[in-house]
């Protein structure tokens, strides 16, 4: 297994784990967005540009979801 394949396996594995844990904390949504960026980089480096492009779009969607989720989470926290 090449280093590129290990990188891709790790990126997609973290992506799946973070997706499963998104309901627990907004940090998982952000980690999902970052892992989508890593999976996109893997796709482009491997030469599978459609995969890289789709993962890039998912990263943008997840970043927007994180922004709104983090704001809602901060507003719901009791102060003091």
N, C-alpha and C positions, 0 to 999 in steps of 0.2 A: 504494500500500500504506500503510495507516494505521500509526501508532505501535503500536497494540495488536497488529496483525498481526505486526509486526517483533518485538515482545516475545514473542509466542507462538512464532514461528518459532525464535527464539534459545533459548527455554526448552526446546522439544522437541528441537532439534538437540543441545544440550548433554546432554540426558537420554539420547539414543540413543548419543552418543559415550561417555559415562560408563558406560552399561550394557555397551557392548562392551569397555571397559577394566577392568571390575570385578575380573577375575582377577589383575591386576597389582599392586594395592595397595588397602588399605582406604579410602584417601582418595577413590578413585573411587566407592566405594559411598556414602560420605557426600555426595559431589558429586551423585550420582544422586538421593539423597533430597532435597537442596536444589532440584535442577532439577525434581523432581516437585512440590514446593511451588510453584515459580514457574509450572509448567504448570497447576496447580490454580487459582492466582490468575487466570491468563489465562482459563481456562474459565469461572470465575465472572464475570469482568469482561465477557466476550463474551456471557454469557447462556446458555451451555451448561452448566447446573448438573450434569447427569449426568457430563460429562467432568471438571468440577472436583471432584466428589465422588470419582470413581474415582481421580483423580490424588492426592487427599488420602490415600486408603487406601494407595496405592502408596508414598507418602512415609513413612507409618507403618511399613509392612513393611520398606522399605529402611533406615530408621533402626534398626530392631531388628536387621536383618542386619548393618549397620555395627557396632553395639555388640558383637555376638558375634564378628565377623570381626576387629575391632580388638583385642579381648582375646586371641584366638587368635594373631594376628600378634605381639603384644607378648610372649606367653609363648614363642613359637617363636624369638624373637631371642636370639642368644647374648649373655651379659652380659660386659662387659669387653672 
